[in-house]
Amino acid sequence: MITNLYQYPELTRVEKNDVRYYQDSLSNLVPSVTTILSATGDHSGIDAWKRRVGPKTAKAVVDEATTIGTAVHLAIENYLYGKEWEQFTDDKMGMLAHQIAKRFICDCLGDIDEVWGLESGLVLDGLYAGTADCIGIFRGKPTIIDFKTAKKIKRKDWIEDYFLQGAAYANAHNVMYKTNIESIAILMVDRDLLFKEFLVNSKEFNSYTEKWKKRLIGYYKTHEILGRE
């Protein structure tokens, strides 16, 4: 399944003022895609939730989701590489991560025909960088594939930033390797082990690309590229 068609760069990650940057090939520090989306997004709903539950509970919920998500992503990556994937902690979060990963692996990855890269670095010099969960062929099309865990399956209109992230990665890949990726697949499993796939076709892809470009421009209206001499 692994086909090394492209040599993806090893990105150097730098944290400055609690913001994630990557070093591009010109030694500039460029923001991650998630940094840009976070800086230009609407956080009113999340902020209201944090005020409602309190900072301690909010942090606990976020930390738990991060722990489970990281374990599941590592398991999927090991599985696709043909390595042992069932390595989880024995606590509640480890057992839940195991169940979610097993659901992905047994029932949700069958439409991935080829894998070109996992946790692959992508960078547009002077603009942005990031690491894509999976790049390859999904149902016969070159696709940016993202694996998401969730407490409950989300509605498509709630996760626009996931598609913008995919569009950012696809556009970077197209520039770097002269490809024509216009497909995004978000594969999501929740804690009830329900599975949902969200697919973006070429028409939608163009729309998300335009929205991503607006977010990128909006970011650079108030932020500078760091590291320039």
Sequence and secondary structure as in RCSB ss.txt:
>XXXX:A:sequence
MITNLYQYPELTRVEKNDVRYYQDSLSNLVPSVTTILSATGDHSGIDAWKRRVGPKTAKAVVDEATTIGTAVHLA
IENYLYGKEWEQFTDDKMGMLAHQIAKRFICDCLGDIDEVWGLESGLVLDGLYAGTADCIGIFRGKPTIIDFKTA
KKIKRKDWIEDYFLQGAAYANAHNVMYKTNIESIAILMVDRDLLFKEFLVNSKEFNSYTEKWKKRLIGYYKTHEI
LGRE
>XXXX:A:secstr
 B   S      EEEETTEEEEE TTS EEEBHHHHHHHHS  HHHHHHHHHH HHHHHHHHHHHHHHHHHHHHH
HHHHHTTS      SSHHHHHHHHHHHHIIIII TTEEEEEEEEEEEEETTTEEEEEEEEEEETTEEEEEEEEEE
SS   GGG HHHHHHHHHHHHHHHHHH     EEEEEEEETT  EEEEEE HHHHHHHHHHHHHHHHHHHHH   
BS  
